[in-house]
Amino acid sequence: MTRSLAILTLLLAMALAGGCNIVGFFGALEAERRRTGTVEVGPEYTGLKGESVAVVIDASREIYMTSPRVVGAILTEVHARLVENAEAERVVSPAEIQSVLYDEPDLLDRTFDQVAARFGVTRLIVIQLEEFRLTEPGNEYVWNGNAAGNVIVIEADSYIEDDVQLEHYVNIEYPFRSNTTVDEMPADAVALELLRRFSNRVSWYFYTHRERYPEYREY
């Protein structure tokens, strides 16, 4: 008998000896398993497999002014996850994306198909980043991080112009406990976790992954 089975047998015996409700006992075990465990979730969009892909981030001027490194960091994180998991033939590097956008700042004002053509890809992922902040305006003493934006996938090889195949709004808040003060957690820790969660949520649309059960997700 394995150690885990022996422990389970002992707990069951104790429950029966004490007159506990057997259904309640196993219900508590299942609740704890869900609280601490993860579940496998499939991709919502599988069209990156075998395709060439570019990810671009269209952020507001305010974000570039207040958090100038955020766009590059999100781009790098999403790129790494797609390269590792999405089975794409090619994913344009963040360095190339940023170089082209630096030289052609009006590129994101063009049609999606034109942007895709500029990078020579069949799939274009556009992250329209609307918000990335660590505190509420006017309150610098309590962390209330928020990263939010629209995620769009375009199939540039379609006969339909600007063929949008996936569109979702991603809204991430961190810390989940809204009264966490700046004395309890450093700014870098808040920013990095917000960045990680946002990048995960954007990337998870495209490959099978594991995440917490719905009732325990903090997104």
N, C-alpha and C positions, 0 to 999 in steps of 0.2 A: 504494500500500500504506500503510495506516495505521500509526502508530507502534507501537500495541499489537500489531498483527499481525506487524510486522517483528521486534519483540522475541520474540514467541512462536516465529517461524520460526527466529531465531538460537538460541534455547534448545534447540529441537528438533534443530537441526543439531549443536549441541554435544553433546547427549545421544547422538545416533547415532554421532558421530565417536568419542566416548569409550567406545562399546560398552555404554552403559547400557541397562537393561531399559526398553523403551518403555512397558510397562504400569505399571511403578513410577514412571516420570516423570510420566505423566498422573495417576496416583493421588496423587502428592504435590501436584500442582496443585489437584486436587479437594479434598484435605484442607485446603489453605490457604484455598481459597474458602469452605469451610464454617466454618472457624475464624473468619474475619473477616466473613462475610456474614450475611444474615438470610433468613428464609423467610416467606412469607405464610401466615397461619393464619386460618381462618374462625371465625365466632362459634359458640359452643356453644348459645346461646339467642338466637333471633331475635324473640321475642315482645314486645320493647319498641317495635318500629316502629309508628308511628301511635298509640301509647297514651300515657296520662298516667302519670307515674312519680314515686315518692317513694323516696328512699334514707334510711334511718335507721340509726344506729349504736347498738347496745346494748353498752356497755362496762362493765367492772367498776368498782367504787368505787376499787380500787387504782390503776387507770389514770388515773382523774380526779384522784387525789391526787398521783401521781408525774409524770404527763405531762398536765396540764390542757388544753393546746392541741392535743393530738394528734387528738382526735375531730373538732374543727372543721376541722383541716387535711385529714384524710382525706376528710371529707364534701365539702369544697371541691374537692379534686383529682378525686374520682370524679364529682362533678356536672359539672365542666368537660369531662371526657372523654366522658361520655354525651351532653351537649348537642351536642358537636362531631361525634360519630360514630354514635350509636345510632339516629338518625332517629325519635326519640320526638316525639309531638305536644307534650308539655309535661313538663318535669322540675322538680319543686318546688325552689325555691332553698334553699341551705343556711341562709340567714337565717331563712326561714319555718320550716324544720324545727326549728332550734334554739330559736326563739321559742316554738313550740307546746310543745316538750318542756320548756322552762323553766317555762312556765305550768301544764303538766299532767305532772308528773314520774312519775305512775303510768301514763301512756299505754302504755308498752312492756310493762306487765304484762297488758295486754288481749290479745285474740286478734289474729292478723295481719289478718283482715278488718276488725276494728274500727279498727285503726291506719290501714289503707288508706282506710277511709271517712272518718276524721277529716281526712285530707289530700285527699280527693276524687279518688283515683287508682284506676286499674284494675290497675296493677302496683306491687308493693311489693318493694323490695330491702332486706333486713335484713342488716347486717354485725354479727355477734356477736363483738365484739373481745375476745379473751381475753388477749392478750399484746402489749405494746409496751415493749421495754426495749433499752438500749444495751449493758449489761454483764451478766454473770452475777452474781447476788446474792453479795456477799462478795468480789468481784474487780473493783475499780474501775480497774485498770491495763491491762486488755486488753479491747478492743472485742469484744463477742459479741452483736451486735444481733439481735433477733428480733421479728417482727410476725406474729401468728397469729390466726385466727378463722374462724368459719363464715360462708359467704355463702349466703343463701336468697332465692329469688325466688317470690313468691306472685302468682297470677292472681286478683285480687279479684272479677272479674266472672264467675268460674266458678260453676256450680251446686254444686260441691263446697266445703264449708267449709274455709277455710285451705288452699287448693289449692297445694301446693308443687310447682313445676315444675322447679326447679333447686336443688341443694344441693351445695356443695363446701367442703372445708376448705382454707384458704390458709395456708401456712406459709413465711415469707420470712426468710432469714438473711443478715446483712451485718455486717461484711465476710466475703467467702467464705473468705479466709485467716484462720484463727481465732487467730493469734498477733499480730495487728496491735495495737500498743500505743497508749496515749493520746498518746504523744509523736509518733507518726507521722501522726495524723489528728485534726482537731478534732471535738468532739462534734457541732457543728452539721452538719458534712459527713456524719457517720454517720447522724444522725437524718433529714436531708433525703433521702438516698439510700434509706434503709429505707422512708421514707414514699412515695417515688416508686415503688419496686418493688412495694410492697404495693398501692398504688392502681392501678398498671398491671395487676397480676395479677387484681384484682377486676373491673376494667372490661373486660378483654379477653374475658371470657365473652360479651360482648354485641355485638361488632362485629369486622369483619375488620381485622387488624393485622399488623404485621411484628415478628418476634422472632428471637432467635438460634436456631441449630439445636439440637435437643434435647441433643446431647452437650456443648454449650458453655453451656447455660443455668445461671445461678448463682442458682437459686431453691430 
